[in-house]
Amino acid sequence: QVQLVESGGGLVQAGGSLRLSCAASGRTLYAMGWFRQAPGKEREFVAAITSGGTSTYYADSVKGRFTISRNNGQNTVYLQMNSLKPEDTAVYYCAGKSMRVNPSTVLQIGSYYDYWGQGTQVTVSS
């Protein structure tokens, strides 16, 4: 059984930065992604990365500010978040996909993932 454990959330002022980490145990995953859910809103896609970092995907709302990366040897994915805005406040969830999918653009859809972490809170104050 795969377990995903997120870390790195917290409280930061607008314009600041945070780095989220997600460590996967149990097996090597083909793709890993980040989603977020703000109070009263539906869960939304943030970013995703395939094995070896071959392909990356970002939501339009975070392009140019967030960077997803992956350490395959440690089966860990990172989300570097810069220029944070109050609207980035949410619980951030790590997700893992075990098998290759085609096209990989579907990794922007939460239902394609097999595993989920418990979430880490990110709060951006104005």
Backbone as XML, in Angstrom:
<?xml version="1.0"?>
<chain id="A" units="angstrom">
  <residue number="1" name="GLN">
    <atom name="N" x="0.828" y="-1.183" z="0.000"/>
    <atom name="CA" x="0.000" y="0.000" z="0.000"/>
    <atom name="C" x="0.875" y="1.249" z="0.000"/>
  </residue>
  <residue number="2" name="VAL">
    <atom name="N" x="0.537" y="2.194" z="-0.838"/>
    <atom name="CA" x="1.302" y="3.433" z="-0.956"/>
    <atom name="C" x="0.790" y="4.442" z="0.053"/>
  </residue>
  <residue number="3" name="GLN">
    <atom name="N" x="1.715" y="5.087" z="0.707"/>
    <atom name="CA" x="1.369" y="6.179" z="1.616"/>
    <atom name="C" x="2.048" y="7.454" z="1.141"/>
  </residue>
  <residue number="4" name="LEU">
    <atom name="N" x="1.305" y="8.542" z="1.163"/>
    <atom name="CA" x="1.828" y="9.854" z="0.791"/>
    <atom name="C" x="1.771" y="10.743" z="2.024"/>
  </residue>
  <residue number="5" name="VAL">
    <atom name="N" x="2.903" y="11.364" z="2.335"/>
    <atom name="CA" x="2.975" y="12.217" z="3.514"/>
    <atom name="C" x="3.475" y="13.594" z="3.092"/>
  </residue>
  <residue number="6" name="GLU">
    <atom name="N" x="2.605" y="14.591" z="3.289"/>
    <atom name="CA" x="2.957" y="15.968" z="2.935"/>
    <atom name="C" x="3.589" y="16.689" z="4.121"/>
  </residue>
  <residue number="7" name="SER">
    <atom name="N" x="4.385" y="17.691" z="3.807"/>
    <atom name="CA" x="4.947" y="18.563" z="4.829"/>
    <atom name="C" x="5.276" y="19.905" z="4.204"/>
  </residue>
  <residue number="8" name="GLY">
    <atom name="N" x="5.493" y="20.903" z="5.048"/>
    <atom name="CA" x="5.941" y="22.198" z="4.554"/>
    <atom name="C" x="4.900" y="23.293" z="4.555"/>
  </residue>
  <residue number="9" name="GLY">
    <atom name="N" x="3.669" y="22.980" z="4.905"/>
    <atom name="CA" x="2.652" y="24.013" z="4.945"/>
    <atom name="C" x="2.880" y="24.975" z="6.106"/>
  </residue>
  <residue number="10" name="GLY">
    <atom name="N" x="2.091" y="26.044" z="6.125"/>
    <atom name="CA" x="2.223" y="27.002" z="7.210"/>
    <atom name="C" x="1.576" y="28.320" z="6.878"/>
  </residue>
  <residue number="11" name="LEU">
    <atom name="N" x="1.917" y="29.322" z="7.677"/>
    <atom name="CA" x="1.388" y="30.672" z="7.519"/>
    <atom name="C" x="2.471" y="31.566" z="6.950"/>
  </residue>
  <residue number="12" name="VAL">
    <atom name="N" x="2.132" y="32.310" z="5.917"/>
    <atom name="CA" x="3.092" y="33.203" z="5.271"/>
    <atom name="C" x="2.372" y="34.465" z="4.818"/>
  </residue>
  <residue number="13" name="GLN">
    <atom name="N" x="3.102" y="35.550" z="4.758"/>
    <atom name="CA" x="2.508" y="36.797" z="4.273"/>
    <atom name="C" x="2.459" y="36.800" z="2.757"/>
  </residue>
  <residue number="14" name="ALA">
    <atom name="N" x="1.548" y="37.576" z="2.237"/>
    <atom name="CA" x="1.430" y="37.714" z="0.788"/>
    <atom name="C" x="2.766" y="38.161" z="0.209"/>
  </residue>
  <residue number="15" name="GLY">
    <atom name="N" x="3.130" y="37.537" z="-0.907"/>
    <atom name="CA" x="4.414" y="37.813" z="-1.531"/>
    <atom name="C" x="5.516" y="36.873" z="-1.084"/>
  </residue>
  <residue number="16" name="GLY">
    <atom name="N" x="5.260" y="36.109" z="-0.045"/>
    <atom name="CA" x="6.247" y="35.186" z="0.486"/>
    <atom name="C" x="6.288" y="33.864" z="-0.258"/>
  </residue>
  <residue number="17" name="SER">
    <atom name="N" x="7.091" y="32.951" z="0.277"/>
    <atom name="CA" x="7.292" y="31.652" z="-0.367"/>
    <atom name="C" x="7.159" y="30.516" z="0.640"/>
  </residue>
  <residue number="18" name="LEU">
    <atom name="N" x="6.764" y="29.379" z="0.128"/>
    <atom name="CA" x="6.733" y="28.136" z="0.887"/>
    <atom name="C" x="7.135" y="27.015" z="-0.040"/>
  </residue>
  <residue number="19" name="ARG">
    <atom name="N" x="7.672" y="25.952" z="0.544"/>
    <atom name="CA" x="8.002" y="24.760" z="-0.225"/>
    <atom name="C" x="7.321" y="23.561" z="0.404"/>
  </residue>
  <residue number="20" name="LEU">
    <atom name="N" x="6.455" y="22.927" z="-0.364"/>
    <atom name="CA" x="5.785" y="21.730" z="0.101"/>
    <atom name="C" x="6.539" y="20.498" z="-0.380"/>
  </residue>
  <residue number="21" name="SER">
    <atom name="N" x="6.522" y="19.470" z="0.450"/>
    <atom name="CA" x="7.137" y="18.195" z="0.090"/>
    <atom name="C" x="6.117" y="17.086" z="0.268"/>
  </residue>
  <residue number="22" name="CYS">
    <atom name="N" x="6.272" y="16.046" z="-0.528"/>
    <atom name="CA" x="5.413" y="14.881" z="-0.408"/>
    <atom name="C" x="6.271" y="13.648" z="-0.654"/>
  </residue>
  <residue number="23" name="ALA">
    <atom name="N" x="6.362" y="12.817" z="0.367"/>
    <atom name="CA" x="7.153" y="11.593" z="0.263"/>
    <atom name="C" x="6.222" y="10.404" z="0.101"/>
  </residue>
  <residue number="24" name="ALA">
    <atom name="N" x="6.507" y="9.587" z="-0.902"/>
    <atom name="CA" x="5.707" y="8.398" z="-1.170"/>
    <atom name="C" x="6.468" y="7.160" z="-0.739"/>
  </residue>
  <residue number="25" name="SER">
    <atom name="N" x="5.789" y="6.291" z="-0.039"/>
    <atom name="CA" x="6.394" y="5.021" z="0.369"/>
    <atom name="C" x="5.570" y="3.876" z="-0.170"/>
  </residue>
  <residue number="26" name="GLY">
    <atom name="N" x="6.207" y="2.779" z="-0.455"/>
    <atom name="CA" x="5.487" y="1.604" z="-0.903"/>
    <atom name="C" x="5.814" y="1.186" z="-2.321"/>
  </residue>
  <residue number="27" name="ARG">
    <atom name="N" x="5.893" y="2.123" z="-3.228"/>
    <atom name="CA" x="6.267" y="1.807" z="-4.602"/>
    <atom name="C" x="6.587" y="3.084" z="-5.343"/>
  </residue>
  <residue number="28" name="THR">
    <atom name="N" x="7.279" y="2.944" z="-6.448"/>
    <atom name="CA" x="7.573" y="4.111" z="-7.275"/>
    <atom name="C" x="6.336" y="4.475" z="-8.088"/>
  </residue>
  <residue number="29" name="LEU">
    <atom name="N" x="6.010" y="5.720" z="-8.079"/>
    <atom name="CA" x="4.814" y="6.195" z="-8.774"/>
    <atom name="C" x="5.163" y="6.797" z="-10.127"/>
  </residue>
  <residue number="30" name="TYR">
    <atom name="N" x="4.290" y="6.596" z="-11.082"/>
    <atom name="CA" x="4.496" y="7.149" z="-12.424"/>
    <atom name="C" x="4.376" y="8.672" z="-12.399"/>
  </residue>
  <residue number="31" name="ALA">
    <atom name="N" x="3.352" y="9.155" z="-11.727"/>
    <atom name="CA" x="3.128" y="10.598" z="-11.695"/>
    <atom name="C" x="2.705" y="11.022" z="-10.295"/>
  </residue>
  <residue number="32" name="MET">
    <atom name="N" x="3.023" y="12.257" z="-9.971"/>
    <atom name="CA" x="2.597" y="12.828" z="-8.707"/>
    <atom name="C" x="2.091" y="14.228" z="-8.965"/>
  </residue>
  <residue number="33" name="GLY">
    <atom name="N" x="1.119" y="14.614" z="-8.176"/>
    <atom name="CA" x="0.527" y="15.925" z="-8.397"/>
    <atom name="C" x="0.136" y="16.599" z="-7.095"/>
  </residue>
  <residue number="34" name="TRP">
    <atom name="N" x="-0.222" y="17.862" z="-7.226"/>
    <atom name="CA" x="-0.729" y="18.641" z="-6.107"/>
    <atom name="C" x="-2.096" y="19.207" z="-6.470"/>
  </residue>
  <residue number="35" name="PHE">
    <atom name="N" x="-3.003" y="19.102" z="-5.531"/>
    <atom name="CA" x="-4.319" y="19.694" z="-5.647"/>
    <atom name="C" x="-4.544" y="20.530" z="-4.385"/>
  </residue>
  <residue number="36" name="ARG">
    <atom name="N" x="-5.531" y="21.402" z="-4.431"/>
    <atom name="CA" x="-5.832" y="22.206" z="-3.243"/>
    <atom name="C" x="-7.327" y="22.406" z="-3.116"/>
  </residue>
  <residue number="37" name="GLN">
    <atom name="N" x="-7.741" y="22.632" z="-1.892"/>
    <atom name="CA" x="-9.152" y="22.884" z="-1.636"/>
    <atom name="C" x="-9.272" y="23.982" z="-0.599"/>
  </residue>
  <residue number="38" name="ALA">
    <atom name="N" x="-9.908" y="25.062" z="-1.008"/>
    <atom name="CA" x="-10.163" y="26.183" z="-0.111"/>
    <atom name="C" x="-11.524" y="25.994" z="0.548"/>
  </residue>
  <residue number="39" name="PRO">
    <atom name="N" x="-11.758" y="26.609" z="1.687"/>
    <atom name="CA" x="-13.050" y="26.465" z="2.373"/>
    <atom name="C" x="-14.210" y="26.863" z="1.474"/>
  </residue>
  <residue number="40" name="GLY">
    <atom name="N" x="-15.199" y="25.977" z="1.398"/>
    <atom name="CA" x="-16.377" y="26.260" z="0.607"/>
    <atom name="C" x="-16.208" y="26.095" z="-0.887"/>
  </residue>
  <residue number="41" name="LYS">
    <atom name="N" x="-15.038" y="25.624" z="-1.298"/>
    <atom name="CA" x="-14.789" y="25.452" z="-2.733"/>
    <atom name="C" x="-14.462" y="24.008" z="-3.042"/>
  </residue>
  <residue number="42" name="GLU">
    <atom name="N" x="-14.558" y="23.670" z="-4.312"/>
    <atom name="CA" x="-14.207" y="22.328" z="-4.734"/>
    <atom name="C" x="-12.680" y="22.188" z="-4.833"/>
  </residue>
  <residue number="43" name="ARG">
    <atom name="N" x="-12.237" y="20.963" z="-4.769"/>
    <atom name="CA" x="-10.821" y="20.693" z="-4.948"/>
    <atom name="C" x="-10.414" y="21.066" z="-6.381"/>
  </residue>
  <residue number="44" name="GLU">
    <atom name="N" x="-9.233" y="21.678" z="-6.502"/>
    <atom name="CA" x="-8.768" y="22.072" z="-7.826"/>
    <atom name="C" x="-7.330" y="21.634" z="-8.046"/>
  </residue>
  <residue number="45" name="PHE">
    <atom name="N" x="-7.018" y="21.424" z="-9.299"/>
    <atom name="CA" x="-5.680" y="21.018" z="-9.715"/>
    <atom name="C" x="-4.705" y="22.177" z="-9.552"/>
  </residue>
  <residue number="46" name="VAL">
    <atom name="N" x="-3.483" y="21.848" z="-9.118"/>
    <atom name="CA" x="-2.429" y="22.856" z="-8.995"/>
    <atom name="C" x="-1.281" y="22.551" z="-9.955"/>
  </residue>
  <residue number="47" name="ALA">
    <atom name="N" x="-0.700" y="21.363" z="-9.820"/>
    <atom name="CA" x="0.446" y="21.009" z="-10.659"/>
    <atom name="C" x="0.636" y="19.499" z="-10.653"/>
  </residue>
  <residue number="48" name="ALA">
    <atom name="N" x="1.308" y="18.990" z="-11.685"/>
    <atom name="CA" x="1.589" y="17.565" z="-11.777"/>
    <atom name="C" x="2.893" y="17.353" z="-12.520"/>
  </residue>
  <residue number="49" name="ILE">
    <atom name="N" x="3.526" y="16.208" z="-12.244"/>
    <atom name="CA" x="4.796" y="15.887" z="-12.873"/>
    <atom name="C" x="4.863" y="14.378" z="-13.110"/>
  </residue>
  <residue number="50" name="THR">
    <atom name="N" x="5.395" y="13.993" z="-14.265"/>
    <atom name="CA" x="5.521" y="12.579" z="-14.565"/>
    <atom name="C" x="6.894" y="12.061" z="-14.155"/>
  </residue>
  <residue number="51" name="SER">
    <atom name="N" x="7.065" y="10.772" z="-14.287"/>
    <atom name="CA" x="8.304" y="10.128" z="-13.892"/>
    <atom name="C" x="9.498" y="10.761" z="-14.588"/>
  </residue>
  <residue number="52" name="GLY">
    <atom name="N" x="10.519" y="11.048" z="-13.821"/>
    <atom name="CA" x="11.714" y="11.667" z="-14.382"/>
    <atom name="C" x="11.551" y="13.129" z="-14.722"/>
  </residue>
  <residue number="53" name="GLY">
    <atom name="N" x="10.384" y="13.684" z="-14.393"/>
    <atom name="CA" x="10.148" y="15.091" z="-14.704"/>
    <atom name="C" x="9.971" y="15.349" z="-16.186"/>
  </residue>
  <residue number="54" name="THR">
    <atom name="N" x="9.625" y="14.311" z="-16.945"/>
    <atom name="CA" x="9.489" y="14.448" z="-18.393"/>
    <atom name="C" x="8.447" y="15.484" z="-18.777"/>
  </residue>
  <residue number="55" name="SER">
    <atom name="N" x="7.332" y="15.460" z="-18.054"/>
    <atom name="CA" x="6.254" y="16.390" z="-18.348"/>
    <atom name="C" x="5.772" y="17.033" z="-17.053"/>
  </residue>
  <residue number="56" name="THR">
    <atom name="N" x="5.472" y="18.318" z="-17.138"/>
    <atom name="CA" x="4.890" y="19.042" z="-16.002"/>
    <atom name="C" x="3.668" y="19.802" z="-16.473"/>
  </residue>
  <residue number="57" name="TYR">
    <atom name="N" x="2.728" y="19.970" z="-15.575"/>
    <atom name="CA" x="1.487" y="20.670" z="-15.880"/>
    <atom name="C" x="1.169" y="21.609" z="-14.717"/>
  </residue>
  <residue number="58" name="TYR">
    <atom name="N" x="0.618" y="22.751" z="-15.050"/>
    <atom name="CA" x="0.264" y="23.742" z="-14.040"/>
    <atom name="C" x="-1.107" y="24.322" z="-14.315"/>
  </residue>
  <residue number="59" name="ALA">
    <atom name="N" x="-1.801" y="24.654" z="-13.249"/>
    <atom name="CA" x="-3.022" y="25.433" z="-13.389"/>
    <atom name="C" x="-2.638" y="26.847" z="-13.810"/>
  </residue>
  <residue number="60" name="ASP">
    <atom name="N" x="-3.501" y="27.469" z="-14.583"/>
    <atom name="CA" x="-3.202" y="28.824" z="-15.047"/>
    <atom name="C" x="-2.984" y="29.783" z="-13.881"/>
  </residue>
  <residue number="61" name="SER">
    <atom name="N" x="-3.674" y="29.551" z="-12.793"/>
    <atom name="CA" x="-3.606" y="30.465" z="-11.651"/>
    <atom name="C" x="-2.255" y="30.447" z="-10.942"/>
  </residue>
  <residue number="62" name="VAL">
    <atom name="N" x="-1.436" y="29.421" z="-11.189"/>
    <atom name="CA" x="-0.149" y="29.331" z="-10.491"/>
    <atom name="C" x="1.042" y="29.378" z="-11.438"/>
  </residue>
  <residue number="63" name="LYS">
    <atom name="N" x="0.793" y="29.384" z="-12.729"/>
    <atom name="CA" x="1.901" y="29.420" z="-13.694"/>
    <atom name="C" x="2.779" y="30.632" z="-13.464"/>
  </residue>
  <residue number="64" name="GLY">
    <atom name="N" x="4.089" y="30.387" z="-13.467"/>
    <atom name="CA" x="5.038" y="31.465" z="-13.264"/>
    <atom name="C" x="5.333" y="31.737" z="-11.804"/>
  </residue>
  <residue number="65" name="ARG">
    <atom name="N" x="4.536" y="31.180" z="-10.909"/>
    <atom name="CA" x="4.758" y="31.386" z="-9.467"/>
    <atom name="C" x="5.135" y="30.086" z="-8.755"/>
  </residue>
  <residue number="66" name="PHE">
    <atom name="N" x="4.549" y="28.972" z="-9.179"/>
    <atom name="CA" x="4.795" y="27.673" z="-8.548"/>
    <atom name="C" x="5.655" y="26.822" z="-9.474"/>
  </residue>
  <residue number="67" name="THR">
    <atom name="N" x="6.481" y="25.989" z="-8.854"/>
    <atom name="CA" x="7.306" y="25.050" z="-9.612"/>
    <atom name="C" x="7.224" y="23.679" z="-8.965"/>
  </residue>
  <residue number="68" name="ILE">
    <atom name="N" x="6.884" y="22.683" z="-9.752"/>
    <atom name="CA" x="6.849" y="21.310" z="-9.256"/>
    <atom name="C" x="8.117" y="20.599" z="-9.705"/>
  </residue>
  <residue number="69" name="SER">
    <atom name="N" x="8.670" y="19.805" z="-8.817"/>
    <atom name="CA" x="9.868" y="19.033" z="-9.144"/>
    <atom name="C" x="9.793" y="17.695" z="-8.433"/>
  </residue>
  <residue number="70" name="ARG">
    <atom name="N" x="10.710" y="16.824" z="-8.825"/>
    <atom name="CA" x="10.615" y="15.456" z="-8.306"/>
    <atom name="C" x="11.992" y="14.859" z="-8.117"/>
  </residue>
  <residue number="71" name="ASN">
    <atom name="N" x="12.149" y="14.132" z="-7.031"/>
    <atom name="CA" x="13.358" y="13.368" z="-6.765"/>
    <atom name="C" x="12.974" y="11.906" z="-6.874"/>
  </residue>
  <residue number="72" name="ASN">
    <atom name="N" x="13.216" y="11.321" z="-8.036"/>
    <atom name="CA" x="12.779" y="9.948" z="-8.264"/>
    <atom name="C" x="13.447" y="8.955" z="-7.322"/>
  </residue>
  <residue number="73" name="GLY">
    <atom name="N" x="14.711" y="9.220" z="-7.034"/>
    <atom name="CA" x="15.427" y="8.295" z="-6.164"/>
    <atom name="C" x="14.788" y="8.191" z="-4.782"/>
  </residue>
  <residue number="74" name="GLN">
    <atom name="N" x="14.171" y="9.277" z="-4.350"/>
    <atom name="CA" x="13.541" y="9.290" z="-3.035"/>
    <atom name="C" x="12.028" y="9.258" z="-3.146"/>
  </residue>
  <residue number="75" name="ASN">
    <atom name="N" x="11.527" y="9.143" z="-4.376"/>
    <atom name="CA" x="10.083" y="9.083" z="-4.588"/>
    <atom name="C" x="9.387" y="10.238" z="-3.883"/>
  </residue>
  <residue number="76" name="THR">
    <atom name="N" x="9.939" y="11.413" z="-4.085"/>
    <atom name="CA" x="9.448" y="12.609" z="-3.420"/>
    <atom name="C" x="9.145" y="13.693" z="-4.451"/>
  </residue>
  <residue number="77" name="VAL">
    <atom name="N" x="8.080" y="14.407" z="-4.221"/>
    <atom name="CA" x="7.719" y="15.525" z="-5.089"/>
    <atom name="C" x="7.676" y="16.801" z="-4.253"/>
  </residue>
  <residue number="78" name="TYR">
    <atom name="N" x="8.066" y="17.905" z="-4.880"/>
    <atom name="CA" x="8.113" y="19.190" z="-4.211"/>
    <atom name="C" x="7.248" y="20.209" z="-4.960"/>
  </residue>
  <residue number="79" name="LEU">
    <atom name="N" x="6.753" y="21.167" z="-4.221"/>
    <atom name="CA" x="6.042" y="22.279" z="-4.829"/>
    <atom name="C" x="6.607" y="23.565" z="-4.234"/>
  </residue>
  <residue number="80" name="GLN">
    <atom name="N" x="7.393" y="24.256" z="-5.036"/>
    <atom name="CA" x="7.941" y="25.541" z="-4.616"/>
    <atom name="C" x="6.930" y="26.619" z="-4.969"/>
  </residue>
  <residue number="81" name="MET">
    <atom name="N" x="6.467" y="27.327" z="-3.964"/>
    <atom name="CA" x="5.433" y="28.336" z="-4.171"/>
    <atom name="C" x="6.004" y="29.716" z="-3.853"/>
  </residue>
  <residue number="82" name="ASN">
    <atom name="N" x="6.079" y="30.546" z="-4.855"/>
    <atom name="CA" x="6.590" y="31.906" z="-4.698"/>
    <atom name="C" x="5.488" y="32.921" z="-4.972"/>
  </residue>
  <residue number="83" name="SER">
    <atom name="N" x="5.727" y="34.140" z="-4.561"/>
    <atom name="CA" x="4.768" y="35.233" z="-4.799"/>
    <atom name="C" x="3.360" y="34.822" z="-4.367"/>
  </residue>
  <residue number="84" name="LEU">
    <atom name="N" x="3.271" y="34.267" z="-3.198"/>
    <atom name="CA" x="1.990" y="33.750" z="-2.720"/>
    <atom name="C" x="0.969" y="34.861" z="-2.533"/>
  </residue>
  <residue number="85" name="LYS">
    <atom name="N" x="-0.279" y="34.507" z="-2.801"/>
    <atom name="CA" x="-1.400" y="35.432" z="-2.696"/>
    <atom name="C" x="-2.408" y="34.894" z="-1.689"/>
  </residue>
  <residue number="86" name="PRO">
    <atom name="N" x="-3.201" y="35.753" z="-1.099"/>
    <atom name="CA" x="-4.231" y="35.256" z="-0.163"/>
    <atom name="C" x="-5.133" y="34.199" z="-0.792"/>
  </residue>
  <residue number="87" name="GLU">
    <atom name="N" x="-5.391" y="34.310" z="-2.085"/>
    <atom name="CA" x="-6.250" y="33.324" z="-2.743"/>
    <atom name="C" x="-5.586" y="31.960" z="-2.913"/>
  </residue>
  <residue number="88" name="ASP">
    <atom name="N" x="-4.314" y="31.852" z="-2.555"/>
    <atom name="CA" x="-3.650" y="30.542" z="-2.560"/>
    <atom name="C" x="-3.925" y="29.779" z="-1.266"/>
  </residue>
  <residue number="89" name="THR">
    <atom name="N" x="-4.574" y="30.426" z="-0.317"/>
    <atom name="CA" x="-4.900" y="29.778" z="0.952"/>
    <atom name="C" x="-5.805" y="28.576" z="0.714"/>
  </residue>
  <residue number="90" name="ALA">
    <atom name="N" x="-5.377" y="27.428" z="1.223"/>
    <atom name="CA" x="-6.126" y="26.179" z="1.007"/>
    <atom name="C" x="-5.405" y="25.047" z="1.718"/>
  </residue>
  <residue number="91" name="VAL">
    <atom name="N" x="-6.066" y="23.908" z="1.768"/>
    <atom name="CA" x="-5.389" y="22.674" z="2.142"/>
    <atom name="C" x="-4.834" y="22.077" z="0.857"/>
  </residue>
  <residue number="92" name="TYR">
    <atom name="N" x="-3.547" y="21.795" z="0.857"/>
    <atom name="CA" x="-2.880" y="21.253" z="-0.320"/>
    <atom name="C" x="-2.703" y="19.747" z="-0.146"/>
  </residue>
  <residue number="93" name="TYR">
    <atom name="N" x="-3.127" y="19.022" z="-1.172"/>
    <atom name="CA" x="-3.069" y="17.565" z="-1.142"/>
    <atom name="C" x="-2.101" y="17.047" z="-2.198"/>
  </residue>
  <residue number="94" name="CYS">
    <atom name="N" x="-1.312" y="16.078" z="-1.797"/>
    <atom name="CA" x="-0.442" y="15.367" z="-2.722"/>
    <atom name="C" x="-1.199" y="14.160" z="-3.262"/>
  </residue>
  <residue number="95" name="ALA">
    <atom name="N" x="-1.003" y="13.861" z="-4.530"/>
    <atom name="CA" x="-1.664" y="12.722" z="-5.153"/>
    <atom name="C" x="-0.664" y="11.923" z="-5.965"/>
  </residue>
  <residue number="96" name="GLY">
    <atom name="N" x="-0.899" y="10.616" z="-6.045"/>
    <atom name="CA" x="0.006" y="9.743" z="-6.784"/>
    <atom name="C" x="-0.731" y="8.843" z="-7.747"/>
  </residue>
  <residue number="97" name="LYS">
    <atom name="N" x="-0.136" y="8.648" z="-8.917"/>
    <atom name="CA" x="-0.682" y="7.769" z="-9.945"/>
    <atom name="C" x="0.322" y="6.670" z="-10.196"/>
  </residue>
  <residue number="98" name="SER">
    <atom name="N" x="-0.117" y="5.412" z="-10.081"/>
    <atom name="CA" x="0.841" y="4.315" z="-10.134"/>
    <atom name="C" x="1.239" y="3.942" z="-11.554"/>
  </residue>
  <residue number="99" name="MET">
    <atom name="N" x="0.293" y="3.947" z="-12.485"/>
    <atom name="CA" x="0.582" y="3.479" z="-13.838"/>
    <atom name="C" x="0.523" y="4.627" z="-14.831"/>
  </residue>
  <residue number="100" name="ARG">
    <atom name="N" x="1.251" y="4.439" z="-15.905"/>
    <atom name="CA" x="1.259" y="5.438" z="-16.968"/>
    <atom name="C" x="-0.134" y="5.652" z="-17.525"/>
  </residue>
  <residue number="101" name="VAL">
    <atom name="N" x="-0.444" y="6.895" z="-17.859"/>
    <atom name="CA" x="-1.719" y="7.227" z="-18.516"/>
    <atom name="C" x="-1.422" y="7.959" z="-19.807"/>
  </residue>
  <residue number="102" name="ASN">
    <atom name="N" x="-2.331" y="7.841" z="-20.724"/>
    <atom name="CA" x="-2.171" y="8.482" z="-22.023"/>
    <atom name="C" x="-3.513" y="9.049" z="-22.476"/>
  </residue>
  <residue number="103" name="PRO">
    <atom name="N" x="-3.605" y="10.332" z="-22.762"/>
    <atom name="CA" x="-2.507" y="11.293" z="-22.680"/>
    <atom name="C" x="-2.231" y="11.723" z="-21.245"/>
  </residue>
  <residue number="104" name="SER">
    <atom name="N" x="-1.044" y="12.140" z="-20.983"/>
    <atom name="CA" x="-0.679" y="12.509" z="-19.615"/>
    <atom name="C" x="-1.352" y="13.800" z="-19.167"/>
  </residue>
  <residue number="105" name="THR">
    <atom name="N" x="-1.981" y="14.489" z="-20.082"/>
    <atom name="CA" x="-2.700" y="15.707" z="-19.699"/>
    <atom name="C" x="-3.854" y="15.418" z="-18.747"/>
  </residue>
  <residue number="106" name="VAL">
    <atom name="N" x="-4.309" y="14.158" z="-18.689"/>
    <atom name="CA" x="-5.401" y="13.820" z="-17.765"/>
    <atom name="C" x="-4.948" y="13.886" z="-16.319"/>
  </residue>
  <residue number="107" name="LEU">
    <atom name="N" x="-3.653" y="14.039" z="-16.096"/>
    <atom name="CA" x="-3.144" y="14.159" z="-14.738"/>
    <atom name="C" x="-3.621" y="15.436" z="-14.071"/>
  </residue>
  <residue number="108" name="GLN">
    <atom name="N" x="-4.312" y="16.279" z="-14.823"/>
    <atom name="CA" x="-4.912" y="17.470" z="-14.240"/>
    <atom name="C" x="-6.273" y="17.171" z="-13.610"/>
  </residue>
  <residue number="109" name="ILE">
    <atom name="N" x="-6.687" y="15.913" z="-13.706"/>
    <atom name="CA" x="-7.993" y="15.500" z="-13.192"/>
    <atom name="C" x="-7.794" y="14.603" z="-11.983"/>
  </residue>
  <residue number="110" name="GLY">
    <atom name="N" x="-8.381" y="14.981" z="-10.878"/>
    <atom name="CA" x="-8.146" y="14.275" z="-9.632"/>
    <atom name="C" x="-8.561" y="12.821" z="-9.633"/>
  </residue>
  <residue number="111" name="SER">
    <atom name="N" x="-9.614" y="12.496" z="-10.354"/>
    <atom name="CA" x="-10.128" y="11.129" z="-10.334"/>
    <atom name="C" x="-9.181" y="10.122" z="-10.982"/>
  </residue>
  <residue number="112" name="TYR">
    <atom name="N" x="-8.163" y="10.583" z="-11.698"/>
    <atom name="CA" x="-7.211" y="9.677" z="-12.332"/>
    <atom name="C" x="-6.138" y="9.183" z="-11.356"/>
  </residue>
  <residue number="113" name="TYR">
    <atom name="N" x="-6.079" y="9.789" z="-10.156"/>
    <atom name="CA" x="-5.046" y="9.423" z="-9.202"/>
    <atom name="C" x="-5.499" y="8.273" z="-8.314"/>
  </residue>
  <residue number="114" name="ASP">
    <atom name="N" x="-4.518" y="7.476" z="-7.898"/>
    <atom name="CA" x="-4.786" y="6.285" z="-7.088"/>
    <atom name="C" x="-4.621" y="6.539" z="-5.599"/>
  </residue>
  <residue number="115" name="TYR">
    <atom name="N" x="-3.746" y="7.460" z="-5.241"/>
    <atom name="CA" x="-3.398" y="7.651" z="-3.844"/>
    <atom name="C" x="-3.418" y="9.132" z="-3.484"/>
  </residue>
  <residue number="116" name="TRP">
    <atom name="N" x="-3.769" y="9.391" z="-2.234"/>
    <atom name="CA" x="-3.848" y="10.771" z="-1.748"/>
    <atom name="C" x="-3.239" y="10.885" z="-0.356"/>
  </residue>
  <residue number="117" name="GLY">
    <atom name="N" x="-2.622" y="12.031" z="-0.123"/>
    <atom name="CA" x="-2.123" y="12.329" z="1.199"/>
    <atom name="C" x="-3.209" y="12.949" z="2.058"/>
  </residue>
  <residue number="118" name="GLN">
    <atom name="N" x="-2.857" y="13.253" z="3.296"/>
    <atom name="CA" x="-3.814" y="13.799" z="4.245"/>
    <atom name="C" x="-4.004" y="15.299" z="4.095"/>
  </residue>
  <residue number="119" name="GLY">
    <atom name="N" x="-3.072" y="15.955" z="3.441"/>
    <atom name="CA" x="-3.195" y="17.387" z="3.219"/>
    <atom name="C" x="-2.370" y="18.200" z="4.196"/>
  </residue>
  <residue number="120" name="THR">
    <atom name="N" x="-1.955" y="19.368" z="3.743"/>
    <atom name="CA" x="-1.224" y="20.297" z="4.589"/>
    <atom name="C" x="-1.783" y="21.696" z="4.355"/>
  </residue>
  <residue number="121" name="GLN">
    <atom name="N" x="-1.992" y="22.424" z="5.430"/>
    <atom name="CA" x="-2.629" y="23.738" z="5.341"/>
    <atom name="C" x="-1.620" y="24.803" z="4.931"/>
  </residue>
  <residue number="122" name="VAL">
    <atom name="N" x="-2.023" y="25.599" z="3.966"/>
    <atom name="CA" x="-1.251" y="26.774" z="3.563"/>
    <atom name="C" x="-2.149" y="27.985" z="3.744"/>
  </residue>
  <residue number="123" name="THR">
    <atom name="N" x="-1.681" y="28.942" z="4.534"/>
    <atom name="CA" x="-2.448" y="30.154" z="4.785"/>
    <atom name="C" x="-1.595" y="31.364" z="4.412"/>
  </residue>
  <residue number="124" name="VAL">
    <atom name="N" x="-2.137" y="32.196" z="3.533"/>
    <atom name="CA" x="-1.423" y="33.385" z="3.077"/>
    <atom name="C" x="-2.189" y="34.602" z="3.592"/>
  </residue>
  <residue number="125" name="SER">
    <atom name="N" x="-1.540" y="35.379" z="4.419"/>
    <atom name="CA" x="-2.190" y="36.560" z="4.988"/>
    <atom name="C" x="-1.908" y="37.782" z="4.121"/>
  </residue>
  <residue number="126" name="SER">
    <atom name="N" x="-2.883" y="38.681" z="4.103"/>
    <atom name="CA" x="-2.741" y="39.891" z="3.271"/>
    <atom name="C" x="-2.067" y="41.016" z="4.032"/>
  </residue>
</chain>
